[in-house]
Amino acid sequence: MRALPAGHLSLSFAICFTVGSSLLFIFSASQLNPLCLWLSVPVLLILLGYSYTKRFTIYSHLFLGLCLGLAPLGAWIAVRGDVRPTPLLLSLIVLLWTAGFDIIYACQDVEFDRRKNLFSIPKHFGIGTALRVSLGLHALMLLLLFGLFFIEGLSWISLIGISVVGCLLGYEHSLVRPNDLSRINAAFFTVNGYISALLLLAVGLDKLI
């Protein structure tokens, strides 16, 4: 159980910490460029609003994907001060990737979601269908990664990295079955950790060599 519902932190502390962090976030954005400042409040609302989406929509997984997907776009805007197609495509890739693995992780929470009247794709459609939706999202993510490879004219290093990512995604989905969720932590934490590190290494080497 997390710190707040477990009683390890008081509600007043959580509110003060959130408000303070939010103000620091907006101030930091203002020190980058005007576009970052203007976008800081909408981004903050998106990040703070994610937790509430499970109370009214089964598509909270996509909302979480949006939260993480804003990272590459935000980094681009912080450095360049504008918006281009490439960071938008990369953000969409992260959105699909995150939503896919969040659906996998949510499969173990179906009974809890039912008791608390929360919304999720596994609860609404069943675990089998949810895993197929996750696979579809990851297949689209991989397709967009190859698209990014061609659009940016990346080298064979990135091509190998993206191909291995595809294999890892396949392995991730092989670990989880509707009637066997015992390896869900390996699929969710371990494999996705390798995927993120591999993509960083491949594209980084591509740009350096």
C-alpha atoms as an extended CHARMM CRD file, in Angstrom:
* protein
*
       209  EXT
         1         1  MET       CA              0.0000000000        0.0000000000        0.0000000000  PROA      1               0.0000000000
         2         2  ARG       CA              1.2420000000        3.4830000000       -0.8210000000  PROA      2               0.0000000000
         3         3  ALA       CA              2.3800000000        5.8990000000        1.8870000000  PROA      3               0.0000000000
         4         4  LEU       CA             -0.7130000000        8.1410000000        1.9860000000  PROA      4               0.0000000000
         5         5  PRO       CA             -3.4690000000        5.4840000000        2.2980000000  PROA      5               0.0000000000
         6         6  ALA       CA             -1.2210000000        3.5030000000        4.6430000000  PROA      6               0.0000000000
         7         7  GLY       CA             -1.0820000000        6.5040000000        6.9690000000  PROA      7               0.0000000000
         8         8  HSD       CA              2.6830000000        7.0060000000        6.7370000000  PROA      8               0.0000000000
         9         9  LEU       CA              2.1220000000       10.5600000000        5.4380000000  PROA      9               0.0000000000
        10        10  SER       CA             -0.5360000000       13.0490000000        6.4610000000  PROA      10              0.0000000000
        11        11  LEU       CA             -2.9200000000       14.5800000000        3.9350000000  PROA      11              0.0000000000
        12        12  SER       CA             -1.7510000000       18.0880000000        4.8250000000  PROA      12              0.0000000000
        13        13  PHE       CA              1.8630000000       17.1230000000        4.1220000000  PROA      13              0.0000000000
        14        14  ALA       CA              0.8930000000       15.5770000000        0.7870000000  PROA      14              0.0000000000
        15        15  ILE       CA             -1.0190000000       18.7170000000       -0.2400000000  PROA      15              0.0000000000
        16        16  CYS       CA              1.8100000000       21.0620000000        0.7700000000  PROA      16              0.0000000000
        17        17  PHE       CA              4.3830000000       18.8870000000       -0.9790000000  PROA      17              0.0000000000
        18        18  THR       CA              2.2960000000       18.7380000000       -4.1690000000  PROA      18              0.0000000000
        19        19  VAL       CA              1.6590000000       22.4720000000       -4.2380000000  PROA      19              0.0000000000
        20        20  GLY       CA              5.3250000000       23.2420000000       -3.5790000000  PROA      20              0.0000000000
        21        21  SER       CA              6.5060000000       20.8260000000       -6.2570000000  PROA      21              0.0000000000
        22        22  SER       CA              3.9890000000       22.2410000000       -8.7420000000  PROA      22              0.0000000000
        23        23  LEU       CA              5.1550000000       25.8070000000       -8.1600000000  PROA      23              0.0000000000
        24        24  LEU       CA              8.7760000000       24.7160000000       -8.5340000000  PROA      24              0.0000000000
        25        25  PHE       CA              7.8680000000       22.9410000000      -11.7930000000  PROA      25              0.0000000000
        26        26  ILE       CA              6.2260000000       26.0670000000      -13.2360000000  PROA      26              0.0000000000
        27        27  PHE       CA              9.1300000000       28.2640000000      -12.1150000000  PROA      27              0.0000000000
        28        28  SER       CA             11.6690000000       25.8770000000      -13.6640000000  PROA      28              0.0000000000
        29        29  ALA       CA              9.7360000000       25.8710000000      -16.9360000000  PROA      29              0.0000000000
        30        30  SER       CA              9.7430000000       29.6710000000      -16.9420000000  PROA      30              0.0000000000
        31        31  GLN       CA             13.5480000000       29.6270000000      -16.8700000000  PROA      31              0.0000000000
        32        32  LEU       CA             13.7460000000       27.5890000000      -20.0810000000  PROA      32              0.0000000000
        33        33  ASN       CA             11.7160000000       29.4470000000      -22.6970000000  PROA      33              0.0000000000
        34        34  PRO       CA              8.2590000000       31.0680000000      -23.1120000000  PROA      34              0.0000000000
        35        35  LEU       CA              6.6890000000       27.9860000000      -24.7170000000  PROA      35              0.0000000000
        36        36  CYS       CA              7.7160000000       25.8310000000      -21.7670000000  PROA      36              0.0000000000
        37        37  LEU       CA              6.1110000000       28.3040000000      -19.4010000000  PROA      37              0.0000000000
        38        38  TRP       CA              2.8310000000       28.4000000000      -21.3380000000  PROA      38              0.0000000000
        39        39  LEU       CA              2.6780000000       24.6090000000      -21.5210000000  PROA      39              0.0000000000
        40        40  SER       CA              3.6920000000       23.9640000000      -17.9160000000  PROA      40              0.0000000000
        41        41  VAL       CA              0.2070000000       24.3970000000      -16.4320000000  PROA      41              0.0000000000
        42        42  PRO       CA             -1.6260000000       22.1220000000      -18.9400000000  PROA      42              0.0000000000
        43        43  VAL       CA              1.1010000000       19.4990000000      -18.5210000000  PROA      43              0.0000000000
        44        44  LEU       CA              0.8290000000       19.7720000000      -14.7380000000  PROA      44              0.0000000000
        45        45  LEU       CA             -2.9520000000       19.2750000000      -14.9040000000  PROA      45              0.0000000000
        46        46  ILE       CA             -2.4550000000       16.1730000000      -17.0530000000  PROA      46              0.0000000000
        47        47  LEU       CA              0.0680000000       14.7060000000      -14.6300000000  PROA      47              0.0000000000
        48        48  LEU       CA             -2.0570000000       15.4500000000      -11.5640000000  PROA      48              0.0000000000
        49        49  GLY       CA             -5.2380000000       14.2520000000      -13.2580000000  PROA      49              0.0000000000
        50        50  TYR       CA             -4.0200000000       10.7730000000      -14.1880000000  PROA      50              0.0000000000
        51        51  SER       CA             -4.8220000000        9.2160000000      -10.8170000000  PROA      51              0.0000000000
        52        52  TYR       CA             -8.4740000000       10.2140000000      -11.1420000000  PROA      52              0.0000000000
        53        53  THR       CA             -9.0040000000        8.7000000000      -14.5880000000  PROA      53              0.0000000000
        54        54  LYS       CA             -9.3980000000        5.1920000000      -13.1590000000  PROA      54              0.0000000000
        55        55  ARG       CA            -12.5820000000        6.4200000000      -11.4910000000  PROA      55              0.0000000000
        56        56  PHE       CA            -14.4210000000        7.1970000000      -14.7400000000  PROA      56              0.0000000000
        57        57  THR       CA            -12.7670000000        5.6290000000      -17.8150000000  PROA      57              0.0000000000
        58        58  ILE       CA            -11.3130000000        2.2920000000      -18.8900000000  PROA      58              0.0000000000
        59        59  TYR       CA             -8.7630000000        4.1920000000      -20.9620000000  PROA      59              0.0000000000
        60        60  SER       CA             -6.6770000000        5.3770000000      -18.0110000000  PROA      60              0.0000000000
        61        61  HSD       CA             -3.8350000000        3.3030000000      -19.4840000000  PROA      61              0.0000000000
        62        62  LEU       CA             -3.7010000000        5.6410000000      -22.4690000000  PROA      62              0.0000000000
        63        63  PHE       CA             -3.7860000000        8.6430000000      -20.1450000000  PROA      63              0.0000000000
        64        64  LEU       CA             -0.7810000000        7.2580000000      -18.2850000000  PROA      64              0.0000000000
        65        65  GLY       CA              0.8690000000        6.7710000000      -21.6700000000  PROA      65              0.0000000000
        66        66  LEU       CA              0.1920000000       10.4210000000      -22.4160000000  PROA      66              0.0000000000
        67        67  CYS       CA              1.8320000000       11.4500000000      -19.1370000000  PROA      67              0.0000000000
        68        68  LEU       CA              5.0390000000        9.5670000000      -19.9640000000  PROA      68              0.0000000000
        69        69  GLY       CA              4.7940000000       10.3850000000      -23.6540000000  PROA      69              0.0000000000
        70        70  LEU       CA              5.0280000000       14.0820000000      -22.8820000000  PROA      70              0.0000000000
        71        71  ALA       CA              8.6230000000       13.5510000000      -21.7040000000  PROA      71              0.0000000000
        72        72  PRO       CA             10.4070000000       13.4210000000      -25.0960000000  PROA      72              0.0000000000
        73        73  LEU       CA              8.2690000000       16.2590000000      -26.4420000000  PROA      73              0.0000000000
        74        74  GLY       CA              8.9400000000       18.3030000000      -23.3110000000  PROA      74              0.0000000000
        75        75  ALA       CA             12.6810000000       17.6840000000      -23.5730000000  PROA      75              0.0000000000
        76        76  TRP       CA             12.6390000000       18.8120000000      -27.2030000000  PROA      76              0.0000000000
        77        77  ILE       CA             10.7230000000       22.0010000000      -26.3980000000  PROA      77              0.0000000000
        78        78  ALA       CA             13.0390000000       22.7330000000      -23.4600000000  PROA      78              0.0000000000
        79        79  VAL       CA             16.0910000000       22.5580000000      -25.7240000000  PROA      79              0.0000000000
        80        80  ARG       CA             14.7260000000       23.8540000000      -29.0340000000  PROA      80              0.0000000000
        81        81  GLY       CA             11.7780000000       25.9940000000      -28.0200000000  PROA      81              0.0000000000
        82        82  ASP       CA              9.5500000000       24.6830000000      -30.8360000000  PROA      82              0.0000000000
        83        83  VAL       CA              7.5190000000       21.6320000000      -31.8600000000  PROA      83              0.0000000000
        84        84  ARG       CA              8.5030000000       19.3230000000      -34.7230000000  PROA      84              0.0000000000
        85        85  PRO       CA              7.0720000000       16.0640000000      -36.1470000000  PROA      85              0.0000000000
        86        86  THR       CA              9.9300000000       13.8960000000      -34.8540000000  PROA      86              0.0000000000
        87        87  PRO       CA              9.4010000000       14.5090000000      -31.1080000000  PROA      87              0.0000000000
        88        88  LEU       CA              5.6420000000       14.1900000000      -31.6250000000  PROA      88              0.0000000000
        89        89  LEU       CA              6.1790000000       10.7670000000      -33.2120000000  PROA      89              0.0000000000
        90        90  LEU       CA              8.5150000000        9.7390000000      -30.4110000000  PROA      90              0.0000000000
        91        91  SER       CA              5.9450000000       10.8450000000      -27.8390000000  PROA      91              0.0000000000
        92        92  LEU       CA              3.2970000000        8.7300000000      -29.5590000000  PROA      92              0.0000000000
        93        93  ILE       CA              5.6680000000        5.7560000000      -29.4630000000  PROA      93              0.0000000000
        94        94  VAL       CA              6.1570000000        6.1960000000      -25.7080000000  PROA      94              0.0000000000
        95        95  LEU       CA              2.3870000000        6.5790000000      -25.2260000000  PROA      95              0.0000000000
        96        96  LEU       CA              1.6670000000        3.2770000000      -26.9800000000  PROA      96              0.0000000000
        97        97  TRP       CA              4.4890000000        1.4750000000      -25.1980000000  PROA      97              0.0000000000
        98        98  THR       CA              3.4040000000        2.6960000000      -21.7630000000  PROA      98              0.0000000000
        99        99  ALA       CA             -0.2840000000        1.9810000000      -22.3190000000  PROA      99              0.0000000000
       100       100  GLY       CA              0.5860000000       -1.5220000000      -23.5000000000  PROA      100             0.0000000000
       101       101  PHE       CA              2.6660000000       -2.4970000000      -20.4990000000  PROA      101             0.0000000000
       102       102  ASP       CA              0.2860000000       -0.7700000000      -18.0610000000  PROA      102             0.0000000000
       103       103  ILE       CA             -2.5430000000       -2.9380000000      -19.3740000000  PROA      103             0.0000000000
       104       104  ILE       CA             -0.4010000000       -6.0150000000      -18.6830000000  PROA      104             0.0000000000
       105       105  TYR       CA              0.3010000000       -4.8430000000      -15.1370000000  PROA      105             0.0000000000
       106       106  ALA       CA             -3.3690000000       -4.0140000000      -14.5260000000  PROA      106             0.0000000000
       107       107  CYS       CA             -4.3410000000       -7.6290000000      -15.2130000000  PROA      107             0.0000000000
       108       108  GLN       CA             -3.3320000000       -8.5510000000      -11.6700000000  PROA      108             0.0000000000
       109       109  ASP       CA             -5.5950000000       -5.8310000000      -10.2230000000  PROA      109             0.0000000000
       110       110  VAL       CA             -8.8960000000       -6.9610000000      -11.7420000000  PROA      110             0.0000000000
       111       111  GLU       CA            -10.4320000000       -8.1570000000       -8.4690000000  PROA      111             0.0000000000
       112       112  PHE       CA             -9.2710000000       -5.0410000000       -6.6180000000  PROA      112             0.0000000000
       113       113  ASP       CA            -10.7390000000       -2.8200000000       -9.3560000000  PROA      113             0.0000000000
       114       114  ARG       CA            -14.0550000000       -4.6430000000       -9.0520000000  PROA      114             0.0000000000
       115       115  ARG       CA            -14.1640000000       -4.1940000000       -5.2880000000  PROA      115             0.0000000000
       116       116  LYS       CA            -13.2920000000       -0.4940000000       -5.4880000000  PROA      116             0.0000000000
       117       117  ASN       CA            -15.4060000000        0.1740000000       -8.5920000000  PROA      117             0.0000000000
       118       118  LEU       CA            -12.3890000000        1.3470000000      -10.5830000000  PROA      118             0.0000000000
       119       119  PHE       CA            -12.0920000000        1.2090000000      -14.3620000000  PROA      119             0.0000000000
       120       120  SER       CA             -9.5510000000       -0.6320000000      -16.4950000000  PROA      120             0.0000000000
       121       121  ILE       CA             -9.4080000000       -2.5270000000      -19.7680000000  PROA      121             0.0000000000
       122       122  PRO       CA             -8.7030000000       -5.8970000000      -18.0630000000  PROA      122             0.0000000000
       123       123  LYS       CA            -11.7040000000       -5.4280000000      -15.7510000000  PROA      123             0.0000000000
       124       124  HSD       CA            -14.0190000000       -4.3120000000      -18.5630000000  PROA      124             0.0000000000
       125       125  PHE       CA            -13.0540000000       -6.7520000000      -21.3250000000  PROA      125             0.0000000000
       126       126  GLY       CA            -11.3820000000       -9.5820000000      -19.4210000000  PROA      126             0.0000000000
       127       127  ILE       CA             -7.7120000000      -10.4980000000      -19.1340000000  PROA      127             0.0000000000
       128       128  GLY       CA             -7.5120000000      -12.3960000000      -22.4290000000  PROA      128             0.0000000000
       129       129  THR       CA             -8.8490000000       -9.5000000000      -24.4850000000  PROA      129             0.0000000000
       130       130  ALA       CA             -6.7510000000       -7.0100000000      -22.5050000000  PROA      130             0.0000000000
       131       131  LEU       CA             -3.5680000000       -8.8990000000      -23.3570000000  PROA      131             0.0000000000
       132       132  ARG       CA             -4.5100000000       -8.8450000000      -27.0370000000  PROA      132             0.0000000000
       133       133  VAL       CA             -5.1220000000       -5.0920000000      -26.8570000000  PROA      133             0.0000000000
       134       134  SER       CA             -1.7210000000       -4.6770000000      -25.2180000000  PROA      134             0.0000000000
       135       135  LEU       CA             -0.0980000000       -6.7450000000      -27.9700000000  PROA      135             0.0000000000
       136       136  GLY       CA             -1.7840000000       -4.5780000000      -30.6060000000  PROA      136             0.0000000000
       137       137  LEU       CA             -0.5280000000       -1.3770000000      -28.9760000000  PROA      137             0.0000000000
       138       138  HSD       CA              3.0070000000       -2.7390000000      -28.8300000000  PROA      138             0.0000000000
       139       139  ALA       CA              2.8330000000       -3.8830000000      -32.4500000000  PROA      139             0.0000000000
       140       140  LEU       CA              1.8210000000       -0.3580000000      -33.4820000000  PROA      140             0.0000000000
       141       141  MET       CA              4.6050000000        1.0630000000      -31.3180000000  PROA      141             0.0000000000
       142       142  LEU       CA              7.1390000000       -1.1380000000      -33.0850000000  PROA      142             0.0000000000
       143       143  LEU       CA              5.7870000000       -0.1180000000      -36.4920000000  PROA      143             0.0000000000
       144       144  LEU       CA              6.1960000000        3.5560000000      -35.5640000000  PROA      144             0.0000000000
       145       145  LEU       CA              9.7310000000        2.8830000000      -34.3320000000  PROA      145             0.0000000000
       146       146  PHE       CA             10.6410000000        1.5270000000      -37.7570000000  PROA      146             0.0000000000
       147       147  GLY       CA              8.9060000000        4.5560000000      -39.2610000000  PROA      147             0.0000000000
       148       148  LEU       CA             11.0690000000        6.8090000000      -37.0940000000  PROA      148             0.0000000000
       149       149  PHE       CA             14.1190000000        4.9180000000      -38.3280000000  PROA      149             0.0000000000
       150       150  PHE       CA             13.3260000000        5.7020000000      -41.9550000000  PROA      150             0.0000000000
       151       151  ILE       CA             12.1490000000        9.2790000000      -41.3580000000  PROA      151             0.0000000000
       152       152  GLU       CA             15.2990000000       10.2090000000      -39.4600000000  PROA      152             0.0000000000
       153       153  GLY       CA             17.6350000000        8.2290000000      -41.7150000000  PROA      153             0.0000000000
       154       154  LEU       CA             19.1790000000        6.3540000000      -38.8110000000  PROA      154             0.0000000000
       155       155  SER       CA             21.9330000000        3.7910000000      -39.3240000000  PROA      155             0.0000000000
       156       156  TRP       CA             22.1520000000        0.0410000000      -38.9930000000  PROA      156             0.0000000000
       157       157  ILE       CA             22.8900000000        0.4600000000      -35.2670000000  PROA      157             0.0000000000
       158       158  SER       CA             19.3950000000        1.7800000000      -34.6060000000  PROA      158             0.0000000000
       159       159  LEU       CA             17.9180000000       -0.8290000000      -36.9380000000  PROA      159             0.0000000000
       160       160  ILE       CA             19.4840000000       -3.6180000000      -34.8950000000  PROA      160             0.0000000000
       161       161  GLY       CA             18.3620000000       -1.9610000000      -31.6710000000  PROA      161             0.0000000000
       162       162  ILE       CA             14.7640000000       -1.6070000000      -32.8590000000  PROA      162             0.0000000000
       163       163  SER       CA             14.7440000000       -5.2090000000      -34.0960000000  PROA      163             0.0000000000
       164       164  VAL       CA             15.9340000000       -6.4620000000      -30.7090000000  PROA      164             0.0000000000
       165       165  VAL       CA             13.2520000000       -4.3160000000      -29.0620000000  PROA      165             0.0000000000
       166       166  GLY       CA             10.6940000000       -6.1480000000      -31.1890000000  PROA      166             0.0000000000
       167       167  CYS       CA             12.0540000000       -9.4770000000      -29.9400000000  PROA      167             0.0000000000
       168       168  LEU       CA             11.9350000000       -8.2590000000      -26.3370000000  PROA      168             0.0000000000
       169       169  LEU       CA              8.3250000000       -7.1370000000      -26.7530000000  PROA      169             0.0000000000
       170       170  GLY       CA              7.4770000000      -10.5880000000      -28.0790000000  PROA      170             0.0000000000
       171       171  TYR       CA              9.2210000000      -12.1500000000      -25.0990000000  PROA      171             0.0000000000
       172       172  GLU       CA              7.3640000000       -9.8120000000      -22.7360000000  PROA      172             0.0000000000
       173       173  HSD       CA              4.0260000000      -11.0200000000      -24.0590000000  PROA      173             0.0000000000
       174       174  SER       CA              5.1050000000      -14.6590000000      -23.9420000000  PROA      174             0.0000000000
       175       175  LEU       CA              5.6140000000      -14.3390000000      -20.1730000000  PROA      175             0.0000000000
       176       176  VAL       CA              1.9710000000      -13.5540000000      -19.4140000000  PROA      176             0.0000000000
       177       177  ARG       CA             -1.0750000000      -15.7400000000      -20.0280000000  PROA      177             0.0000000000
       178       178  PRO       CA             -4.7200000000      -15.1720000000      -19.0360000000  PROA      178             0.0000000000
       179       179  ASN       CA             -4.4790000000      -18.1080000000      -16.6390000000  PROA      179             0.0000000000
       180       180  ASP       CA             -0.9060000000      -17.4550000000      -15.4780000000  PROA      180             0.0000000000
       181       181  LEU       CA              0.1580000000      -14.0180000000      -14.2440000000  PROA      181             0.0000000000
       182       182  SER       CA              3.0040000000      -15.3240000000      -12.0730000000  PROA      182             0.0000000000
       183       183  ARG       CA              5.6890000000      -13.7300000000      -14.2670000000  PROA      183             0.0000000000
       184       184  ILE       CA              4.0050000000      -10.3630000000      -14.6280000000  PROA      184             0.0000000000
       185       185  ASN       CA              6.7350000000       -8.5340000000      -12.6850000000  PROA      185             0.0000000000
       186       186  ALA       CA              9.4000000000       -9.8860000000      -15.0230000000  PROA      186             0.0000000000
       187       187  ALA       CA              7.3250000000       -8.7770000000      -18.0120000000  PROA      187             0.0000000000
       188       188  PHE       CA              6.5080000000       -5.3590000000      -16.5930000000  PROA      188             0.0000000000
       189       189  PHE       CA              9.7080000000       -4.3180000000      -14.8130000000  PROA      189             0.0000000000
       190       190  THR       CA             12.6070000000       -6.3710000000      -16.1500000000  PROA      190             0.0000000000
       191       191  VAL       CA             11.8520000000       -6.5570000000      -19.8640000000  PROA      191             0.0000000000
       192       192  ASN       CA             10.7500000000       -2.9400000000      -20.1590000000  PROA      192             0.0000000000
       193       193  GLY       CA             13.8840000000       -1.8670000000      -18.3190000000  PROA      193             0.0000000000
       194       194  TYR       CA             15.9720000000       -3.6380000000      -20.9610000000  PROA      194             0.0000000000
       195       195  ILE       CA             13.9020000000       -2.0610000000      -23.7430000000  PROA      195             0.0000000000
       196       196  SER       CA             14.4170000000        1.4940000000      -22.5080000000  PROA      196             0.0000000000
       197       197  ALA       CA             18.1570000000        0.9830000000      -21.9440000000  PROA      197             0.0000000000
       198       198  LEU       CA             18.5960000000       -0.6730000000      -25.3310000000  PROA      198             0.0000000000
       199       199  LEU       CA             16.8140000000        2.1130000000      -27.2210000000  PROA      199             0.0000000000
       200       200  LEU       CA             18.9040000000        4.7550000000      -25.4540000000  PROA      200             0.0000000000
       201       201  LEU       CA             22.1240000000        2.8690000000      -26.1950000000  PROA      201             0.0000000000
       202       202  ALA       CA             21.2830000000        2.1530000000      -29.8500000000  PROA      202             0.0000000000
       203       203  VAL       CA             20.1430000000        5.6460000000      -30.7990000000  PROA      203             0.0000000000
       204       204  GLY       CA             22.8910000000        7.2510000000      -28.7140000000  PROA      204             0.0000000000
       205       205  LEU       CA             25.5960000000        5.2320000000      -30.4700000000  PROA      205             0.0000000000
       206       206  ASP       CA             23.9060000000        5.9560000000      -33.7930000000  PROA      206             0.0000000000
       207       207  LYS       CA             24.2710000000        9.6900000000      -33.2300000000  PROA      207             0.0000000000
       208       208  LEU       CA             27.8170000000        9.4960000000      -31.8310000000  PROA      208             0.0000000000
       209       209  ILE       CA             29.3880000000        7.2010000000      -34.4290000000  PROA      209             0.0000000000
